[in-house]
Amino acid sequence: MYIIFSKNQFLVVDPCVNFENVKNDIMNLQCVGIFLTHAHFDPFCEIKSWIDKGKVFLHQNALQKL
């Protein structure tokens, strides 16, 4: 998992860590999106804890696996 910061915003890439584990580090920042790089289980195993934090971006072929 990566979190890319820019000023008061961030982008999450492949959220495999539960939101509760990182919320203290990002609590005053705005999530601009959640980016899934591929449709295997490991990159998005914690997507449920992030899904309401920002818009999710993924390839259209990955949607059915989600």
MIDOSE-1310 file (N, C-alpha, C; in nm, 2 decimals, decimal comma, always signed):
residues 66
myii	+0,08/-0,12/+0,00/+0,00/+0,00/+0,00/+0,09/+0,12/+0,00; +0,04/+0,22/-0,08/+0,11/+0,35/-0,08/+0,01/+0,46/-0,05; +0,05/+0,56/+0,02/-0,03/+0,68/+0,03/+0,06/+0,80/-0,02; +0,01/+0,86/-0,12/+0,08/+0,97/-0,18/+0,02/+1,10/-0,13
fskn	+0,10/+1,19/-0,07/+0,06/+1,31/-0,01/+0,09/+1,43/-0,10; +0,00/+1,53/-0,10/+0,03/+1,66/-0,16/-0,05/+1,76/-0,09; +0,02/+1,85/-0,02/-0,04/+1,95/+0,07/-0,14/+1,89/+0,17; -0,26/+1,92/+0,15/-0,36/+1,87/+0,25/-0,45/+1,76/+0,19
qflv	-0,40/+1,69/+0,09/-0,47/+1,58/+0,02/-0,38/+1,45/+0,01; -0,45/+1,34/-0,01/-0,37/+1,22/-0,03/-0,45/+1,13/-0,13; -0,37/+1,03/-0,19/-0,43/+0,93/-0,28/-0,38/+0,80/-0,22; -0,47/+0,70/-0,21/-0,43/+0,57/-0,16/-0,41/+0,48/-0,28
vdpc	-0,31/+0,40/-0,28/-0,28/+0,30/-0,39/-0,28/+0,16/-0,33; -0,36/+0,08/-0,38/-0,37/-0,06/-0,33/-0,39/-0,07/-0,18; -0,51/-0,04/-0,13/-0,53/-0,04/+0,01/-0,54/-0,17/+0,08; -0,43/-0,23/+0,11/-0,42/-0,36/+0,17/-0,41/-0,35/+0,33
vnfe	-0,41/-0,23/+0,38/-0,41/-0,20/+0,52/-0,54/-0,14/+0,56; -0,60/-0,18/+0,67/-0,72/-0,13/+0,72/-0,71/+0,02/+0,75; -0,81/+0,10/+0,72/-0,81/+0,24/+0,74/-0,79/+0,28/+0,89; -0,84/+0,20/+0,98/-0,82/+0,23/+1,12/-0,67/+0,23/+1,16
nvkn	-0,59/+0,16/+1,09/-0,45/+0,15/+1,12/-0,37/+0,27/+1,08; -0,42/+0,35/+0,99/-0,35/+0,47/+0,94/-0,43/+0,60/+0,96; -0,55/+0,60/+1,02/-0,63/+0,72/+1,02/-0,57/+0,83/+1,11; -0,49/+0,80/+1,21/-0,42/+0,90/+1,28/-0,32/+0,98/+1,20
dimn	-0,26/+0,91/+1,10/-0,16/+0,98/+1,02/-0,22/+1,07/+0,91; -0,35/+1,05/+0,88/-0,41/+1,12/+0,77/-0,54/+1,19/+0,81; -0,57/+1,20/+0,94/-0,70/+1,25/+0,98/-0,74/+1,39/+0,94; -0,65/+1,48/+0,92/-0,68/+1,61/+0,87/-0,66/+1,64/+0,72
lqcv	-0,64/+1,53/+0,65/-0,62/+1,54/+0,51/-0,74/+1,49/+0,43; -0,76/+1,53/+0,31/-0,87/+1,49/+0,22/-0,82/+1,38/+0,13; -0,90/+1,27/+0,12/-0,87/+1,17/+0,03/-0,93/+1,21/-0,11; -0,84/+1,21/-0,21/-0,89/+1,25/-0,34/-0,91/+1,12/-0,43
gifl	-0,88/+1,01/-0,37/-0,91/+0,88/-0,45/-0,84/+0,76/-0,40; -0,89/+0,65/-0,44/-0,83/+0,52/-0,41/-0,80/+0,45/-0,54; -0,68/+0,42/-0,57/-0,64/+0,36/-0,69/-0,60/+0,22/-0,68; -0,66/+0,13/-0,75/-0,63/-0,01/-0,75/-0,55/-0,04/-0,88
thah	-0,43/-0,09/-0,86/-0,34/-0,12/-0,97/-0,37/-0,24/-1,05; -0,43/-0,34/-0,98/-0,46/-0,47/-1,05/-0,56/-0,54/-0,97; -0,62/-0,65/-1,02/-0,74/-0,71/-0,96/-0,71/-0,84/-0,89; -0,60/-0,85/-0,82/-0,58/-0,96/-0,73/-0,63/-0,93/-0,59
fdpf	-0,65/-1,03/-0,51/-0,70/-1,00/-0,38/-0,61/-0,91/-0,29; -0,48/-0,94/-0,29/-0,40/-0,87/-0,20/-0,40/-0,71/-0,21; -0,41/-0,65/-0,33/-0,40/-0,51/-0,34/-0,53/-0,44/-0,29; -0,64/-0,51/-0,28/-0,76/-0,45/-0,23/-0,83/-0,52/-0,12
ceik	-0,76/-0,60/-0,05/-0,82/-0,68/+0,06/-0,89/-0,60/+0,17; -0,85/-0,47/+0,18/-0,91/-0,38/+0,28/-0,99/-0,27/+0,22; -1,04/-0,29/+0,10/-1,11/-0,19/+0,03/-1,24/-0,15/+0,10; -1,30/-0,24/+0,17/-1,42/-0,21/+0,25/-1,40/-0,10/+0,35
swid	-1,29/-0,10/+0,41/-1,26/+0,01/+0,51/-1,23/+0,14/+0,45; -1,20/+0,15/+0,32/-1,16/+0,27/+0,25/-1,27/+0,32/+0,16; -1,37/+0,24/+0,12/-1,46/+0,26/+0,01/-1,54/+0,40/+0,02; -1,57/+0,44/+0,14/-1,64/+0,56/+0,16/-1,55/+0,68/+0,18
kgkv	-1,42/+0,67/+0,17/-1,32/+0,78/+0,19/-1,30/+0,86/+0,06; -1,32/+0,80/-0,05/-1,29/+0,87/-0,18/-1,33/+0,79/-0,30; -1,32/+0,85/-0,42/-1,36/+0,78/-0,54/-1,26/+0,67/-0,57; -1,31/+0,56/-0,62/-1,22/+0,44/-0,65/-1,19/+0,44/-0,80
flhq	-1,06/+0,42/-0,83/-1,02/+0,41/-0,97/-0,96/+0,28/-0,99; -1,01/+0,21/-1,10/-0,96/+0,08/-1,14/-0,99/+0,05/-1,29; -0,92/-0,04/-1,34/-0,95/-0,08/-1,48/-1,08/-0,14/-1,49; -1,15/-0,12/-1,60/-1,29/-0,18/-1,61/-1,30/-0,33/-1,60
nalq	-1,19/-0,40/-1,64/-1,19/-0,55/-1,63/-1,18/-0,59/-1,49; -1,13/-0,51/-1,40/-1,11/-0,54/-1,26/-1,24/-0,53/-1,18; -1,34/-0,46/-1,23/-1,46/-0,43/-1,16/-1,53/-0,56/-1,12; -1,54/-0,65/-1,21/-1,61/-0,78/-1,19/-1,55/-0,86/-1,08
kl	-1,42/-0,85/-1,06/-1,35/-0,92/-0,96/-1,36/-0,86/-0,82; -1,39/-0,73/-0,82/-1,42/-0,66/-0,69/-1,54/-0,71/-0,63
